């Protein structure tokens, strides 16, 4: 038997050995490792965003307002206008204007 065939056979035996109850151990492990890598990236991105907010606050910007602007920019124009109109209506109804 050639060395390549022996390695293939050994890999197949290992894959079969990792199967339990119809679940492919290697495939499951691959999914888990992908999620773990993405979780690490997500944590790194969250840290970067936190740093940007800290930097903006250090130069005098209000981070709560920045967050609101970001949220508003994600909305489509009609939805944003509707929300602003409702806010004005509600403020007027309770005597804030």
C-alpha positions, 0 to 999 in steps of 0.5 A, a space after each residue: 500500500 502506498 504511503 498516500 493511501 495509508 494516510 487516507 485510510 488512517 484519516 478515514 479511520 480517525 474520522 470514523 472513530 470521532 463519529 458518535 451517534 451519527 454525529 461527525 466529530 470533525 465536522 462538529 469541531 470545525 463548526 465550533 472552531 469557526 464560531 470561536 474564531 468569530 467570537 474572538 473577532 467580535 471581541 476585538 471589534 467591540 474593543 476597537 469600538 469602545 476605544 473610538 468612543 473613548 477617544 471621541 469623549 476625550 476630545 469633547 463629544 457626547 458619546 450618547 448623542 453619537 450612539 443616537 446618530 449612529 442608530 438614526 443613520 441605520 434607519 431609512 429616511 421614512 422611518 426616521 421621519 416617522 419617529 421624529 414626528 411621533 416624538 414631537 407629537 408625544 412631547 407636545 401632548 405632555 406639554 414639553 413644547 
